[in-house]
Amino acid sequence: MKILAVSIEGCEYLYKASTAHKVSERSGKKIMDALNKARYGLKENEVWHLHEVSSYDNAYAFATYQEFTIYKGNIRERK
């Protein structure tokens, strides 16, 4: 599953599992770029980063309940 999660800038492999949101393969990069540009929910030295997770990762459980989608050109967040 592809997810977007808040990561530490420069150490993108480290992420907060509780911020994991499911995204589609096609639109994941577009959503990530838009969220980083708007600094949506980010603190100093944090960025949204695209990750691939399996059902054995903690982020998988969070991502099943949170999702970013693009609908008619707008990004929507489902919680």
LINDA-V696746 format. One record per pair of residues at least 4 apart in sequence whose C-alpha atoms are under 6 Angstrom apart, sorted by sequence separation. I is the first residue (numbers start at 1). GAP is how many residues later the second one is. D is the distance in Angstrom with one decimal. If there is no record, write none. Layout:
i:I gap:GAP d:D
i:I gap:GAP d:D
This chain:
i:8 gap:4 d:5.7
i:24 gap:4 d:5.6
i:35 gap:4 d:5.8
i:42 gap:4 d:5.7
i:70 gap:4 d:5.4
i:7 gap:5 d:5.1
i:23 gap:5 d:5.3
i:35 gap:5 d:5.3
i:55 gap:5 d:5.6
i:70 gap:5 d:4.5
i:69 gap:6 d:5.6
i:7 gap:7 d:5.7
i:69 gap:7 d:5.2
i:7 gap:8 d:4.2
i:68 gap:8 d:5.6
i:6 gap:9 d:5.6
i:68 gap:9 d:4.6
i:6 gap:10 d:5.8
i:67 gap:10 d:5.7
i:67 gap:11 d:5.1
i:66 gap:12 d:5.5
i:66 gap:13 d:4.6
i:5 gap:14 d:5.2
i:65 gap:14 d:5.9
i:5 gap:15 d:4.4
i:4 gap:16 d:5.6
i:32 gap:16 d:6.0
i:3 gap:17 d:5.9
i:4 gap:17 d:5.2
i:3 gap:18 d:5.3
i:3 gap:19 d:4.5
i:3 gap:20 d:5.5
i:2 gap:21 d:5.8
i:9 gap:36 d:5.3
i:8 gap:37 d:6.0
i:9 gap:37 d:5.2
i:8 gap:38 d:4.7
i:9 gap:38 d:5.8
i:7 gap:39 d:5.6
i:20 gap:39 d:5.6
i:7 gap:40 d:5.4
i:6 gap:41 d:5.6
i:22 gap:41 d:4.9
i:6 gap:42 d:4.6
i:17 gap:42 d:4.4
i:20 gap:42 d:5.8
i:21 gap:42 d:4.6
i:5 gap:43 d:5.5
i:20 gap:43 d:5.1
i:5 gap:44 d:5.7
i:18 gap:44 d:5.9
i:4 gap:45 d:5.5
i:21 gap:45 d:4.8
i:22 gap:45 d:4.5
i:23 gap:45 d:5.6
i:4 gap:46 d:4.7
i:21 gap:46 d:4.6
i:3 gap:47 d:5.8
i:3 gap:48 d:5.3
i:2 gap:49 d:5.8
i:2 gap:50 d:4.7
i:1 gap:51 d:5.7
i:1 gap:52 d:5.5
